[in-house]
Amino acid sequence: MMKLALTANIPMNLFVDFQMLALREKIEELNKQYKEQCEGKGPRDITQEFVLRSKLRDLNNCCRVSVLCRDH
């Protein structure tokens, strides 16, 4: 009986691993985009500043989610 219970948890663990992998890829992509926005020379206009802050917000939110997923 115990073996059956352990095998039932395997798909959920794989699902969580897949979610964490997808989240990591998203964080890497957002980080890349944020760094590209930061590298821009000269003063930014309002639209560029909005895009930069939006990328930072998205990156922070993804990092929070990854910490919450890791804790569970």
C-alpha positions as CSV (number, residue, x, y, z in Angstrom):
1,M,0.0,0.0,0.0
2,M,2.8,2.4,0.8
3,K,4.3,2.0,-2.7
4,L,1.0,3.0,-4.3
5,A,0.9,6.2,-2.2
6,L,4.4,7.2,-3.2
7,T,3.9,6.6,-6.9
8,A,0.7,8.7,-6.8
9,N,2.8,11.7,-5.7
10,I,5.3,11.4,-8.6
11,P,3.2,13.2,-11.2
12,M,2.6,16.2,-8.8
13,N,6.4,16.4,-8.2
14,L,7.1,16.4,-11.9
15,F,4.4,19.1,-12.4
16,V,6.0,21.3,-9.7
17,D,9.5,20.7,-11.2
18,F,8.1,21.8,-14.6
19,Q,6.6,24.9,-13.1
20,M,9.8,25.8,-11.4
21,L,11.7,25.3,-14.7
22,A,9.3,27.5,-16.6
23,L,9.5,30.2,-13.9
24,R,13.3,30.1,-14.0
25,E,13.2,30.6,-17.7
26,K,10.8,33.5,-17.4
27,I,13.0,35.1,-14.7
28,E,16.1,34.8,-16.9
29,E,14.2,36.4,-19.9
30,L,12.9,39.2,-17.8
31,N,16.3,39.8,-16.3
32,K,17.8,40.0,-19.8
33,Q,15.1,42.5,-20.9
34,Y,15.6,44.6,-17.8
35,K,19.4,44.8,-18.3
36,E,18.9,45.8,-21.9
37,Q,16.6,48.6,-20.9
38,C,19.0,49.8,-18.2
39,E,21.9,49.9,-20.7
40,G,20.3,52.7,-22.7
41,K,22.4,55.8,-22.8
42,G,21.1,59.2,-22.1
43,P,17.9,60.3,-20.4
44,R,14.8,58.2,-20.7
45,D,11.5,59.6,-21.7
46,I,8.3,58.8,-19.8
47,T,7.5,55.7,-21.9
48,Q,10.9,54.2,-21.5
49,E,10.8,54.8,-17.8
50,F,7.4,53.1,-17.6
51,V,8.7,50.1,-19.5
52,L,11.8,49.9,-17.3
53,R,9.8,50.0,-14.1
54,S,7.2,47.5,-15.5
55,K,10.0,45.0,-16.2
56,L,11.4,45.4,-12.7
57,R,8.0,44.9,-11.2
58,D,7.4,41.8,-13.3
59,L,10.9,40.5,-12.4
60,N,10.2,41.1,-8.7
61,N,6.8,39.3,-8.9
62,C,8.4,36.3,-10.5
63,C,11.1,36.1,-7.9
64,R,8.4,36.2,-5.1
65,V,6.5,33.4,-6.8
66,S,9.7,31.3,-7.1
67,V,10.4,31.7,-3.4
68,L,6.9,30.8,-2.5
69,C,7.0,27.7,-4.7
70,R,10.3,26.6,-3.2
71,D,9.0,26.9,0.3
72,H,6.1,24.5,-0.3
